Amino acid sequence: MKAALNNTTIASSWLSSMLFPILQAVRRLWPWAPVSNTKAPTIVIHGGAGTILKAKMTEQEEQRLREGLSKATTAGYTVLQKGGSALDAVEAAVRSLEDNPLFNAGKGAVFNIDGVNQLEASIMNGNTGSAGAATLLTVVKNPITLARKVMESGRHVFMCGPGAESYAKDQGLDIVDSSYFWTKHRWEQHERGFFTANTVELLAGECSESGLAERSGKNGDCSHFPMGTVGAVAIDAWGNLAAATSTGGMSNKWNGRIGDTPIIGAGTWADASVAISGTGTGEYFIRQGTSRYIASRVGLLKEKPGVASAAAITEMKKMGGDGGVICIDSSGNFWMTFCSDGMYRGYCSSQSNHIPVVAIFKDEKISSGDNHVAV
């Protein structure tokens, strides 16, 4: 095993030493080419943030979740190791999470108040500033791929409902029967929360996970209100950044409710300096414009993304929201910042010896950029 890792590291170093001079030559001949990244390609992922307590999780559940995070991280990093783009990498990582029934996206999406799975996603290319998003989807197997197709159309940024699904069919994307998204544990969550006192408050607009937790002592268990999201950010060998986010939304949400995930500048953002993907109480991410707000602090105030993320999450928490973000800058530095009890997260780069490293709980620290914000 150790020999294999050493061989991988040597091969990666050799590739970097060969690739960098080539990129420099391209830069001289083609001044507007993407800036070369002097650090190894990196991918960072999240699988949602919220009330994630070790005491409420079995060892088997924890193991399965960690395996799912590792698999998604590997899917994205493999693309980067093969010379693929950051855009390809984040799509691959998010697709892996969408195909995993444990996470609230794609196959594992929660149900709305009518017992329907309504999915949404967005993606953004930091190199070009192009973006794509789709929402109110019920038959598209991988919403993140549809979001990319919308982006690459060059005509629109945001599509929804039947029109978006018709476009997905025209593009040859995987279309499934709506029953594909049915999972037993999500249906039980839907039934447990159906028209309980908490649901009535939620329907009235009290959608903060932290607020629900505060009321749980009066109205019962709030565990049937998962507000998970999945996402990824990456930098490739050319220094290009990309971000992608996908979700099934909020359990027992109103029919037609749209969260922050498909909204460029709220749940997803990428430019030449930073790429961001968020997870948490969508209504607050929308009000704050969280991902664009972080990018603006980086661009205008010259703050480090870690400082900007902490400031944004702290402000959102004081507003009543909850959640976290992952972000990566043009030098390959990355941060995982959250104010909730936990966030499913992971990364892979030369820093981790090309092996995925994942975490779930707030007391785990898997990198210098892993930051739980106490508000």
GUKEFI-94440 format. One record per residue (C-alpha): x, y, z. Coordinates in nm, 2 decimals, decimal comma, m for minus. Example, Ala and Ser with C-alpha at 12.3 -4.5 7.8 and 13.67 -1.06 7.14 Angstrom:
% residues 2
<rec><px>1,23</px><py>m0,45</py><pz>0,78</pz></rec>
<rec><px>1,37</px><py>m0,11</py><pz>0,71</pz></rec>
***
This chain:
% residues 375
<rec><px>0,00</px><py>0,00</py><pz>0,00</pz></rec>
<rec><px>0,28</px><py>0,24</py><pz>0,10</pz></rec>
<rec><px>0,47</px><py>0,16</py><pz>m0,21</pz></rec>
<rec><px>0,17</px><py>0,23</py><pz>m0,42</pz></rec>
<rec><px>0,12</px><py>0,57</py><pz>m0,25</pz></rec>
<rec><px>0,49</px><py>0,65</py><pz>m0,31</pz></rec>
<rec><px>0,46</px><py>0,56</py><pz>m0,67</pz></rec>
<rec><px>0,15</px><py>0,78</py><pz>m0,71</pz></rec>
<rec><px>0,32</px><py>1,07</py><pz>m0,54</pz></rec>
<rec><px>0,63</px><py>1,04</py><pz>m0,76</pz></rec>
<rec><px>0,42</px><py>1,02</py><pz>m1,07</pz></rec>
<rec><px>0,22</px><py>1,32</py><pz>m0,96</pz></rec>
<rec><px>0,54</px><py>1,52</py><pz>m0,89</pz></rec>
<rec><px>0,69</px><py>1,42</py><pz>m1,23</pz></rec>
<rec><px>0,37</px><py>1,52</py><pz>m1,41</pz></rec>
<rec><px>0,37</px><py>1,86</py><pz>m1,23</pz></rec>
<rec><px>0,73</px><py>1,92</py><pz>m1,32</pz></rec>
<rec><px>0,67</px><py>1,85</py><pz>m1,68</pz></rec>
<rec><px>0,34</px><py>2,03</py><pz>m1,70</pz></rec>
<rec><px>0,44</px><py>2,36</py><pz>m1,54</pz></rec>
<rec><px>0,70</px><py>2,46</py><pz>m1,81</pz></rec>
<rec><px>0,46</px><py>2,37</py><pz>m2,08</pz></rec>
<rec><px>0,19</px><py>2,59</py><pz>m1,92</pz></rec>
<rec><px>0,44</px><py>2,88</py><pz>m1,89</pz></rec>
<rec><px>0,52</px><py>2,85</py><pz>m2,26</pz></rec>
<rec><px>0,16</px><py>2,85</py><pz>m2,35</pz></rec>
<rec><px>0,12</px><py>3,16</py><pz>m2,13</pz></rec>
<rec><px>0,39</px><py>3,35</py><pz>m2,32</pz></rec>
<rec><px>0,24</px><py>3,26</py><pz>m2,66</pz></rec>
<rec><px>m0,12</px><py>3,31</py><pz>m2,55</pz></rec>
<rec><px>m0,13</px><py>3,58</py><pz>m2,28</pz></rec>
<rec><px>m0,50</px><py>3,54</py><pz>m2,22</pz></rec>
<rec><px>m0,48</px><py>3,17</py><pz>m2,14</pz></rec>
<rec><px>m0,59</px><py>3,05</py><pz>m1,79</pz></rec>
<rec><px>m0,33</px><py>3,13</py><pz>m1,52</pz></rec>
<rec><px>m0,12</px><py>2,83</py><pz>m1,43</pz></rec>
<rec><px>m0,17</px><py>2,68</py><pz>m1,08</pz></rec>
<rec><px>0,16</px><py>2,61</py><pz>m0,91</pz></rec>
<rec><px>m0,01</px><py>2,39</py><pz>m0,66</pz></rec>
<rec><px>m0,16</px><py>2,04</py><pz>m0,71</pz></rec>
<rec><px>m0,52</px><py>2,01</py><pz>m0,82</pz></rec>
<rec><px>m0,76</px><py>2,00</py><pz>m0,53</pz></rec>
<rec><px>m1,13</px><py>1,91</py><pz>m0,47</pz></rec>
<rec><px>m1,34</px><py>1,99</py><pz>m0,16</pz></rec>
<rec><px>m1,69</px><py>1,85</py><pz>m0,11</pz></rec>
<rec><px>m1,98</px><py>1,88</py><pz>0,14</pz></rec>
<rec><px>m2,28</px><py>1,66</py><pz>0,19</pz></rec>
<rec><px>m2,49</px><py>1,90</py><pz>0,40</pz></rec>
<rec><px>m2,47</px><py>2,07</py><pz>0,73</pz></rec>
<rec><px>m2,71</px><py>2,08</py><pz>1,03</pz></rec>
<rec><px>m2,79</px><py>1,91</py><pz>1,35</pz></rec>
<rec><px>m2,56</px><py>1,62</py><pz>1,31</pz></rec>
<rec><px>m2,49</px><py>1,45</py><pz>1,64</pz></rec>
<rec><px>m2,27</px><py>1,14</py><pz>1,69</pz></rec>
<rec><px>m2,50</px><py>1,02</py><pz>1,97</pz></rec>
<rec><px>m2,79</px><py>0,99</py><pz>1,72</pz></rec>
<rec><px>m2,59</px><py>0,79</py><pz>1,47</pz></rec>
<rec><px>m2,50</px><py>0,42</py><pz>1,47</pz></rec>
<rec><px>m2,15</px><py>0,31</py><pz>1,38</pz></rec>
<rec><px>m2,28</px><py>0,15</py><pz>1,07</pz></rec>
<rec><px>m2,46</px><py>0,47</py><pz>0,96</pz></rec>
<rec><px>m2,15</px><py>0,67</py><pz>1,02</pz></rec>
<rec><px>m1,93</px><py>0,43</py><pz>0,83</pz></rec>
<rec><px>m2,17</px><py>0,43</py><pz>0,53</pz></rec>
<rec><px>m2,17</px><py>0,81</py><pz>0,53</pz></rec>
<rec><px>m1,80</px><py>0,84</py><pz>0,55</pz></rec>
<rec><px>m1,77</px><py>0,59</py><pz>0,26</pz></rec>
<rec><px>m2,01</px><py>0,79</py><pz>0,05</pz></rec>
<rec><px>m1,81</px><py>1,11</py><pz>0,11</pz></rec>
<rec><px>m1,48</px><py>0,93</py><pz>0,03</pz></rec>
<rec><px>m1,63</px><py>0,79</py><pz>m0,29</pz></rec>
<rec><px>m1,75</px><py>1,13</py><pz>m0,41</pz></rec>
<rec><px>m1,42</px><py>1,30</py><pz>m0,33</pz></rec>
<rec><px>m1,24</px><py>1,03</py><pz>m0,52</pz></rec>
<rec><px>m1,47</px><py>1,06</py><pz>m0,82</pz></rec>
<rec><px>m1,39</px><py>1,43</py><pz>m0,85</pz></rec>
<rec><px>m1,02</px><py>1,40</py><pz>m0,77</pz></rec>
<rec><px>m0,97</px><py>1,12</py><pz>m1,03</pz></rec>
<rec><px>m1,09</px><py>1,36</py><pz>m1,29</pz></rec>
<rec><px>m0,83</px><py>1,61</py><pz>m1,19</pz></rec>
<rec><px>m0,55</px><py>1,36</py><pz>m1,17</pz></rec>
<rec><px>m0,63</px><py>1,26</py><pz>m1,53</pz></rec>
<rec><px>m0,60</px><py>1,62</py><pz>m1,64</pz></rec>
<rec><px>m0,97</px><py>1,70</py><pz>m1,64</pz></rec>
<rec><px>m1,11</px><py>2,04</py><pz>m1,57</pz></rec>
<rec><px>m1,23</px><py>2,18</py><pz>m1,24</pz></rec>
<rec><px>m1,58</px><py>2,19</py><pz>m1,40</pz></rec>
<rec><px>m1,56</px><py>1,82</py><pz>m1,48</pz></rec>
<rec><px>m1,44</px><py>1,74</py><pz>m1,13</pz></rec>
<rec><px>m1,72</px><py>1,91</py><pz>m0,94</pz></rec>
<rec><px>m1,98</px><py>1,76</py><pz>m1,17</pz></rec>
<rec><px>m1,84</px><py>1,41</py><pz>m1,11</pz></rec>
<rec><px>m1,83</px><py>1,46</py><pz>m0,73</pz></rec>
<rec><px>m2,18</px><py>1,59</py><pz>m0,71</pz></rec>
<rec><px>m2,32</px><py>1,32</py><pz>m0,94</pz></rec>
<rec><px>m2,17</px><py>1,06</py><pz>m0,70</pz></rec>
<rec><px>m2,35</px><py>1,22</py><pz>m0,41</pz></rec>
<rec><px>m2,67</px><py>1,25</py><pz>m0,61</pz></rec>
<rec><px>m2,66</px><py>0,88</py><pz>m0,68</pz></rec>
<rec><px>m2,62</px><py>0,80</py><pz>m0,31</pz></rec>
<rec><px>m2,95</px><py>0,76</py><pz>m0,12</pz></rec>
<rec><px>m2,79</px><py>0,87</py><pz>0,20</pz></rec>
<rec><px>m2,76</px><py>1,24</py><pz>0,09</pz></rec>
<rec><px>m3,03</px><py>1,49</py><pz>0,03</pz></rec>
<rec><px>m2,99</px><py>1,52</py><pz>m0,35</pz></rec>
<rec><px>m3,09</px><py>1,31</py><pz>m0,65</pz></rec>
<rec><px>m3,17</px><py>0,96</py><pz>m0,53</pz></rec>
<rec><px>m3,18</px><py>1,06</py><pz>m0,16</pz></rec>
<rec><px>m3,39</px><py>1,37</py><pz>m0,20</pz></rec>
<rec><px>m3,65</px><py>1,46</py><pz>0,07</pz></rec>
<rec><px>m4,02</px><py>1,49</py><pz>0,00</pz></rec>
<rec><px>m4,22</px><py>1,81</py><pz>m0,01</pz></rec>
<rec><px>m4,55</px><py>1,86</py><pz>0,17</pz></rec>
<rec><px>m4,74</px><py>1,68</py><pz>m0,11</pz></rec>
<rec><px>m4,51</px><py>1,38</py><pz>m0,10</pz></rec>
<rec><px>m4,32</px><py>1,48</py><pz>m0,42</pz></rec>
<rec><px>m3,95</px><py>1,50</py><pz>m0,47</pz></rec>
<rec><px>m3,85</px><py>1,83</py><pz>m0,62</pz></rec>
<rec><px>m3,49</px><py>1,87</py><pz>m0,70</pz></rec>
<rec><px>m3,26</px><py>2,16</py><pz>m0,79</pz></rec>
<rec><px>m2,90</px><py>2,23</py><pz>m0,88</pz></rec>
<rec><px>m2,65</px><py>2,49</py><pz>m1,01</pz></rec>
<rec><px>m2,30</px><py>2,50</py><pz>m1,14</pz></rec>
<rec><px>m2,05</px><py>2,78</py><pz>m1,23</pz></rec>
<rec><px>m1,73</px><py>2,80</py><pz>m1,42</pz></rec>
<rec><px>m1,49</px><py>3,05</py><pz>m1,25</pz></rec>
<rec><px>m1,27</px><py>3,07</py><pz>m1,56</pz></rec>
<rec><px>m1,55</px><py>3,21</py><pz>m1,79</pz></rec>
<rec><px>m1,81</px><py>3,33</py><pz>m1,55</pz></rec>
<rec><px>m2,07</px><py>3,11</py><pz>m1,71</pz></rec>
<rec><px>m2,33</px><py>2,94</py><pz>m1,50</pz></rec>
<rec><px>m2,63</px><py>2,72</py><pz>m1,52</pz></rec>
<rec><px>m2,92</px><py>2,61</py><pz>m1,29</pz></rec>
<rec><px>m3,24</px><py>2,41</py><pz>m1,28</pz></rec>
<rec><px>m3,51</px><py>2,37</py><pz>m1,03</pz></rec>
<rec><px>m3,85</px><py>2,20</py><pz>m0,97</pz></rec>
<rec><px>m3,73</px><py>1,88</py><pz>m1,12</pz></rec>
<rec><px>m3,91</px><py>1,55</py><pz>m1,07</pz></rec>
<rec><px>m3,77</px><py>1,31</py><pz>m1,33</pz></rec>
<rec><px>m3,41</px><py>1,41</py><pz>m1,40</pz></rec>
<rec><px>m3,18</px><py>1,16</py><pz>m1,25</pz></rec>
<rec><px>m2,88</px><py>1,40</py><pz>m1,21</pz></rec>
<rec><px>m2,99</px><py>1,76</py><pz>m1,18</pz></rec>
<rec><px>m2,62</px><py>1,88</py><pz>m1,17</pz></rec>
<rec><px>m2,57</px><py>1,75</py><pz>m1,53</pz></rec>
<rec><px>m2,88</px><py>1,94</py><pz>m1,65</pz></rec>
<rec><px>m2,75</px><py>2,26</py><pz>m1,48</pz></rec>
<rec><px>m2,43</px><py>2,22</py><pz>m1,68</pz></rec>
<rec><px>m2,62</px><py>2,16</py><pz>m2,00</pz></rec>
<rec><px>m2,82</px><py>2,48</py><pz>m1,94</pz></rec>
<rec><px>m2,49</px><py>2,66</py><pz>m1,88</pz></rec>
<rec><px>m2,33</px><py>2,53</py><pz>m2,20</pz></rec>
<rec><px>m2,63</px><py>2,62</py><pz>m2,41</pz></rec>
<rec><px>m2,51</px><py>2,98</py><pz>m2,39</pz></rec>
<rec><px>m2,86</px><py>3,11</py><pz>m2,41</pz></rec>
<rec><px>m3,00</px><py>3,08</py><pz>m2,06</pz></rec>
<rec><px>m2,88</px><py>3,05</py><pz>m1,70</pz></rec>
<rec><px>m3,19</px><py>2,92</py><pz>m1,51</pz></rec>
<rec><px>m3,46</px><py>2,68</py><pz>m1,61</pz></rec>
<rec><px>m3,74</px><py>2,51</py><pz>m1,41</pz></rec>
<rec><px>m4,01</px><py>2,25</py><pz>m1,41</pz></rec>
<rec><px>m4,15</px><py>2,09</py><pz>m1,73</pz></rec>
<rec><px>m3,95</px><py>2,31</py><pz>m1,96</pz></rec>
<rec><px>m3,63</px><py>2,22</py><pz>m1,79</pz></rec>
<rec><px>m3,72</px><py>1,85</py><pz>m1,80</pz></rec>
<rec><px>m3,81</px><py>1,87</py><pz>m2,17</pz></rec>
<rec><px>m3,47</px><py>2,02</py><pz>m2,24</pz></rec>
<rec><px>m3,31</px><py>1,74</py><pz>m2,04</pz></rec>
<rec><px>m3,48</px><py>1,48</py><pz>m2,26</pz></rec>
<rec><px>m3,37</px><py>1,67</py><pz>m2,57</pz></rec>
<rec><px>m3,01</px><py>1,66</py><pz>m2,45</pz></rec>
<rec><px>m3,02</px><py>1,29</py><pz>m2,39</pz></rec>
<rec><px>m2,99</px><py>1,30</py><pz>m2,01</pz></rec>
<rec><px>m3,10</px><py>1,02</py><pz>m1,79</pz></rec>
<rec><px>m3,48</px><py>1,05</py><pz>m1,73</pz></rec>
<rec><px>m3,63</px><py>0,83</py><pz>m1,46</pz></rec>
<rec><px>m3,98</px><py>0,76</py><pz>m1,33</pz></rec>
<rec><px>m4,05</px><py>0,98</py><pz>m1,02</pz></rec>
<rec><px>m4,06</px><py>0,66</py><pz>m0,81</pz></rec>
<rec><px>m3,68</px><py>0,63</py><pz>m0,86</pz></rec>
<rec><px>m3,64</px><py>0,90</py><pz>m0,59</pz></rec>
<rec><px>m3,86</px><py>0,72</py><pz>m0,33</pz></rec>
<rec><px>m3,66</px><py>0,59</py><pz>m0,03</pz></rec>
<rec><px>m3,80</px><py>0,44</py><pz>0,29</pz></rec>
<rec><px>m3,61</px><py>0,66</py><pz>0,53</pz></rec>
<rec><px>m3,70</px><py>0,99</py><pz>0,35</pz></rec>
<rec><px>m4,07</px><py>0,88</py><pz>0,33</pz></rec>
<rec><px>m4,07</px><py>0,81</py><pz>0,71</pz></rec>
<rec><px>m3,92</px><py>1,15</py><pz>0,77</pz></rec>
<rec><px>m4,20</px><py>1,30</py><pz>0,56</pz></rec>
<rec><px>m4,47</px><py>1,11</py><pz>0,75</pz></rec>
<rec><px>m4,33</px><py>1,19</py><pz>1,09</pz></rec>
<rec><px>m4,33</px><py>1,56</py><pz>1,01</pz></rec>
<rec><px>m4,66</px><py>1,57</py><pz>0,82</pz></rec>
<rec><px>m4,89</px><py>1,83</py><pz>0,99</pz></rec>
<rec><px>m4,72</px><py>1,81</py><pz>1,33</pz></rec>
<rec><px>m4,70</px><py>2,13</py><pz>1,52</pz></rec>
<rec><px>m4,35</px><py>2,19</py><pz>1,38</pz></rec>
<rec><px>m4,48</px><py>2,15</py><pz>1,03</pz></rec>
<rec><px>m4,75</px><py>2,42</py><pz>1,09</pz></rec>
<rec><px>m4,48</px><py>2,66</py><pz>1,21</pz></rec>
<rec><px>m4,25</px><py>2,57</py><pz>0,91</pz></rec>
<rec><px>m4,54</px><py>2,63</py><pz>0,67</pz></rec>
<rec><px>m4,59</px><py>2,97</py><pz>0,84</pz></rec>
<rec><px>m4,23</px><py>3,06</py><pz>0,74</pz></rec>
<rec><px>m4,02</px><py>2,95</py><pz>1,04</pz></rec>
<rec><px>m3,77</px><py>2,75</py><pz>0,84</pz></rec>
<rec><px>m3,45</px><py>2,80</py><pz>1,04</pz></rec>
<rec><px>m3,31</px><py>2,47</py><pz>1,15</pz></rec>
<rec><px>m3,17</px><py>2,64</py><pz>1,47</pz></rec>
<rec><px>m3,52</px><py>2,78</py><pz>1,54</pz></rec>
<rec><px>m3,67</px><py>2,44</py><pz>1,50</pz></rec>
<rec><px>m3,42</px><py>2,29</py><pz>1,74</pz></rec>
<rec><px>m3,51</px><py>2,55</py><pz>2,00</pz></rec>
<rec><px>m3,87</px><py>2,46</py><pz>1,97</pz></rec>
<rec><px>m3,82</px><py>2,09</py><pz>1,97</pz></rec>
<rec><px>m3,86</px><py>2,08</py><pz>2,35</pz></rec>
<rec><px>m4,21</px><py>2,20</py><pz>2,31</pz></rec>
<rec><px>m4,32</px><py>2,03</py><pz>1,99</pz></rec>
<rec><px>m4,12</px><py>1,71</py><pz>1,98</pz></rec>
<rec><px>m3,83</px><py>1,57</py><pz>1,77</pz></rec>
<rec><px>m3,71</px><py>1,79</py><pz>1,49</pz></rec>
<rec><px>m3,50</px><py>1,52</py><pz>1,32</pz></rec>
<rec><px>m3,75</px><py>1,48</py><pz>1,04</pz></rec>
<rec><px>m3,66</px><py>1,83</py><pz>0,90</pz></rec>
<rec><px>m3,33</px><py>1,75</py><pz>0,73</pz></rec>
<rec><px>m3,20</px><py>2,04</py><pz>0,52</pz></rec>
<rec><px>m2,90</px><py>1,88</py><pz>0,36</pz></rec>
<rec><px>m2,74</px><py>1,99</py><pz>0,03</pz></rec>
<rec><px>m2,44</px><py>1,85</py><pz>m0,15</pz></rec>
<rec><px>m2,17</px><py>2,04</py><pz>m0,33</pz></rec>
<rec><px>m1,81</px><py>2,06</py><pz>m0,45</pz></rec>
<rec><px>m1,55</px><py>2,32</py><pz>m0,54</pz></rec>
<rec><px>m1,22</px><py>2,25</py><pz>m0,72</pz></rec>
<rec><px>m0,91</px><py>2,39</py><pz>m0,88</pz></rec>
<rec><px>m0,75</px><py>2,21</py><pz>m1,17</pz></rec>
<rec><px>m0,39</px><py>2,20</py><pz>m1,30</pz></rec>
<rec><px>m0,45</px><py>2,52</py><pz>m1,50</pz></rec>
<rec><px>m0,57</px><py>2,71</py><pz>m1,20</pz></rec>
<rec><px>m0,93</px><py>2,73</py><pz>m1,31</pz></rec>
<rec><px>m1,20</px><py>2,72</py><pz>m1,04</pz></rec>
<rec><px>m1,55</px><py>2,58</py><pz>m1,04</pz></rec>
<rec><px>m1,84</px><py>2,52</py><pz>m0,80</pz></rec>
<rec><px>m2,14</px><py>2,29</py><pz>m0,81</pz></rec>
<rec><px>m2,44</px><py>2,24</py><pz>m0,57</pz></rec>
<rec><px>m2,74</px><py>2,01</py><pz>m0,57</pz></rec>
<rec><px>m3,03</px><py>1,93</py><pz>m0,33</pz></rec>
<rec><px>m3,37</px><py>1,79</py><pz>m0,27</pz></rec>
<rec><px>m3,45</px><py>2,10</py><pz>m0,06</pz></rec>
<rec><px>m3,62</px><py>2,10</py><pz>0,28</pz></rec>
<rec><px>m3,84</px><py>1,82</py><pz>0,40</pz></rec>
<rec><px>m4,21</px><py>1,90</py><pz>0,38</pz></rec>
<rec><px>m4,14</px><py>2,23</py><pz>0,21</pz></rec>
<rec><px>m4,43</px><py>2,39</py><pz>0,02</pz></rec>
<rec><px>m4,49</px><py>2,26</py><pz>m0,33</pz></rec>
<rec><px>m4,30</px><py>2,49</py><pz>m0,56</pz></rec>
<rec><px>m4,06</px><py>2,62</py><pz>m0,30</pz></rec>
<rec><px>m3,72</px><py>2,71</py><pz>m0,44</pz></rec>
<rec><px>m3,41</px><py>2,73</py><pz>m0,21</pz></rec>
<rec><px>m3,07</px><py>2,89</py><pz>m0,24</pz></rec>
<rec><px>m2,91</px><py>2,59</py><pz>m0,42</pz></rec>
<rec><px>m3,01</px><py>2,68</py><pz>m0,78</pz></rec>
<rec><px>m2,96</px><py>3,06</py><pz>m0,73</pz></rec>
<rec><px>m2,63</px><py>3,18</py><pz>m0,85</pz></rec>
<rec><px>m2,48</px><py>3,41</py><pz>m0,59</pz></rec>
<rec><px>m2,67</px><py>3,25</py><pz>m0,30</pz></rec>
<rec><px>m2,58</px><py>2,88</py><pz>m0,29</pz></rec>
<rec><px>m2,31</px><py>2,87</py><pz>m0,56</pz></rec>
<rec><px>m2,05</px><py>3,10</py><pz>m0,70</pz></rec>
<rec><px>m1,72</px><py>3,08</py><pz>m0,88</pz></rec>
<rec><px>m1,49</px><py>3,34</py><pz>m1,03</pz></rec>
<rec><px>m1,12</px><py>3,38</py><pz>m1,10</pz></rec>
<rec><px>m1,04</px><py>3,42</py><pz>m0,73</pz></rec>
<rec><px>m1,27</px><py>3,19</py><pz>m0,53</pz></rec>
<rec><px>m1,53</px><py>2,92</py><pz>m0,57</pz></rec>
<rec><px>m1,80</px><py>2,86</py><pz>m0,31</pz></rec>
<rec><px>m2,08</px><py>2,61</py><pz>m0,24</pz></rec>
<rec><px>m2,31</px><py>2,64</py><pz>0,05</pz></rec>
<rec><px>m2,55</px><py>2,43</py><pz>0,26</pz></rec>
<rec><px>m2,80</px><py>2,52</py><pz>0,53</pz></rec>
<rec><px>m3,12</px><py>2,72</py><pz>0,56</pz></rec>
<rec><px>m3,18</px><py>2,83</py><pz>0,21</pz></rec>
<rec><px>m3,40</px><py>3,13</py><pz>0,29</pz></rec>
<rec><px>m3,12</px><py>3,29</py><pz>0,48</pz></rec>
<rec><px>m2,86</px><py>3,22</py><pz>0,21</pz></rec>
<rec><px>m3,09</px><py>3,39</py><pz>m0,04</pz></rec>
<rec><px>m3,14</px><py>3,69</py><pz>0,18</pz></rec>
<rec><px>m2,77</px><py>3,73</py><pz>0,24</pz></rec>
<rec><px>m2,66</px><py>3,63</py><pz>m0,11</pz></rec>
<rec><px>m2,40</px><py>3,43</py><pz>0,08</pz></rec>
<rec><px>m2,17</px><py>3,29</py><pz>m0,19</pz></rec>
<rec><px>m2,15</px><py>3,62</py><pz>m0,38</pz></rec>
<rec><px>m2,12</px><py>3,81</py><pz>m0,05</pz></rec>
<rec><px>m1,81</px><py>3,60</py><pz>0,04</pz></rec>
<rec><px>m1,66</px><py>3,65</py><pz>m0,31</pz></rec>
<rec><px>m1,72</px><py>4,03</py><pz>m0,29</pz></rec>
<rec><px>m1,54</px><py>4,05</py><pz>0,05</pz></rec>
<rec><px>m1,25</px><py>3,86</py><pz>m0,11</pz></rec>
<rec><px>m1,25</px><py>4,08</py><pz>m0,42</pz></rec>
<rec><px>m1,32</px><py>4,42</py><pz>m0,27</pz></rec>
<rec><px>m1,20</px><py>4,40</py><pz>0,09</pz></rec>
<rec><px>m0,91</px><py>4,17</py><pz>m0,01</pz></rec>
<rec><px>m1,00</px><py>3,93</py><pz>0,27</pz></rec>
<rec><px>m0,88</px><py>3,57</py><pz>0,27</pz></rec>
<rec><px>m1,17</px><py>3,34</py><pz>0,18</pz></rec>
<rec><px>m1,16</px><py>3,18</py><pz>0,52</pz></rec>
<rec><px>m1,20</px><py>3,52</py><pz>0,69</pz></rec>
<rec><px>m1,48</px><py>3,62</py><pz>0,45</pz></rec>
<rec><px>m1,66</px><py>3,28</py><pz>0,50</pz></rec>
<rec><px>m1,65</px><py>3,31</py><pz>0,88</pz></rec>
<rec><px>m1,79</px><py>3,66</py><pz>0,86</pz></rec>
<rec><px>m2,07</px><py>3,56</py><pz>0,63</pz></rec>
<rec><px>m2,17</px><py>3,25</py><pz>0,83</pz></rec>
<rec><px>m2,15</px><py>3,45</py><pz>1,16</pz></rec>
<rec><px>m2,38</px><py>3,72</py><pz>1,02</pz></rec>
<rec><px>m2,62</px><py>3,46</py><pz>0,88</pz></rec>
<rec><px>m2,63</px><py>3,28</py><pz>1,21</pz></rec>
<rec><px>m2,73</px><py>3,60</py><pz>1,39</pz></rec>
<rec><px>m3,00</px><py>3,65</py><pz>1,13</pz></rec>
<rec><px>m3,15</px><py>3,31</py><pz>1,24</pz></rec>
<rec><px>m2,99</px><py>3,09</py><pz>0,98</pz></rec>
<rec><px>m2,77</px><py>2,78</py><pz>1,00</pz></rec>
<rec><px>m2,53</px><py>2,60</py><pz>0,78</pz></rec>
<rec><px>m2,19</px><py>2,63</py><pz>0,62</pz></rec>
<rec><px>m1,98</px><py>2,68</py><pz>0,31</pz></rec>
<rec><px>m1,68</px><py>2,52</py><pz>0,14</pz></rec>
<rec><px>m1,45</px><py>2,75</py><pz>m0,07</pz></rec>
<rec><px>m1,12</px><py>2,73</py><pz>m0,25</pz></rec>
<rec><px>m0,90</px><py>3,01</py><pz>m0,39</pz></rec>
<rec><px>m0,68</px><py>3,05</py><pz>m0,69</pz></rec>
<rec><px>m0,38</px><py>2,92</py><pz>m0,50</pz></rec>
<rec><px>m0,55</px><py>2,60</py><pz>m0,40</pz></rec>
<rec><px>m0,61</px><py>2,70</py><pz>m0,04</pz></rec>
<rec><px>m0,94</px><py>2,58</py><pz>0,08</pz></rec>
<rec><px>m1,18</px><py>2,63</py><pz>0,38</pz></rec>
<rec><px>m1,48</px><py>2,44</py><pz>0,53</pz></rec>
<rec><px>m1,66</px><py>2,69</py><pz>0,75</pz></rec>
<rec><px>m1,99</px><py>2,61</py><pz>0,94</pz></rec>
<rec><px>m2,18</px><py>2,71</py><pz>1,25</pz></rec>
<rec><px>m2,40</px><py>2,40</py><pz>1,28</pz></rec>
<rec><px>m2,34</px><py>2,09</py><pz>1,49</pz></rec>
<rec><px>m2,18</px><py>1,92</py><pz>1,20</pz></rec>
<rec><px>m2,11</px><py>1,92</py><pz>0,83</pz></rec>
<rec><px>m2,04</px><py>1,63</py><pz>0,60</pz></rec>
<rec><px>m1,72</px><py>1,73</py><pz>0,43</pz></rec>
<rec><px>m1,40</px><py>1,61</py><pz>0,27</pz></rec>
<rec><px>m1,11</px><py>1,69</py><pz>0,04</pz></rec>
<rec><px>m0,84</px><py>1,54</py><pz>m0,17</pz></rec>
<rec><px>m0,51</px><py>1,69</py><pz>m0,29</pz></rec>
<rec><px>m0,13</px><py>1,64</py><pz>m0,26</pz></rec>
<rec><px>m0,18</px><py>1,77</py><pz>0,09</pz></rec>
<rec><px>m0,36</px><py>1,45</py><pz>0,18</pz></rec>
<rec><px>m0,12</px><py>1,23</py><pz>m0,02</pz></rec>
<rec><px>m0,39</px><py>1,20</py><pz>m0,29</pz></rec>
<rec><px>m0,61</px><py>1,01</py><pz>m0,04</pz></rec>
<rec><px>m0,96</px><py>1,14</py><pz>0,04</pz></rec>
<rec><px>m1,00</px><py>1,28</py><pz>0,39</pz></rec>
<rec><px>m1,35</px><py>1,32</py><pz>0,53</pz></rec>
<rec><px>m1,52</px><py>1,44</py><pz>0,85</pz></rec>
<rec><px>m1,87</px><py>1,48</py><pz>0,99</pz></rec>
<rec><px>m1,87</px><py>1,63</py><pz>1,34</pz></rec>
<rec><px>m1,77</px><py>1,98</py><pz>1,45</pz></rec>
<rec><px>m1,50</px><py>1,85</py><pz>1,68</pz></rec>
<rec><px>m1,31</px><py>1,69</py><pz>1,39</pz></rec>
<rec><px>m1,04</px><py>1,90</py><pz>1,22</pz></rec>
<rec><px>m0,91</px><py>1,75</py><pz>0,90</pz></rec>
<rec><px>m0,72</px><py>2,06</py><pz>0,77</pz></rec>
<rec><px>m0,61</px><py>2,41</py><pz>0,87</pz></rec>
<rec><px>m0,91</px><py>2,54</py><pz>0,68</pz></rec>
<rec><px>m1,17</px><py>2,32</py><pz>0,87</pz></rec>
<rec><px>m1,34</px><py>2,59</py><pz>1,08</pz></rec>
<rec><px>m1,64</px><py>2,56</py><pz>1,31</pz></rec>
<rec><px>m1,77</px><py>2,91</py><pz>1,39</pz></rec>
<rec><px>m1,91</px><py>2,94</py><pz>1,74</pz></rec>
<rec><px>m2,18</px><py>3,22</py><pz>1,74</pz></rec>
***
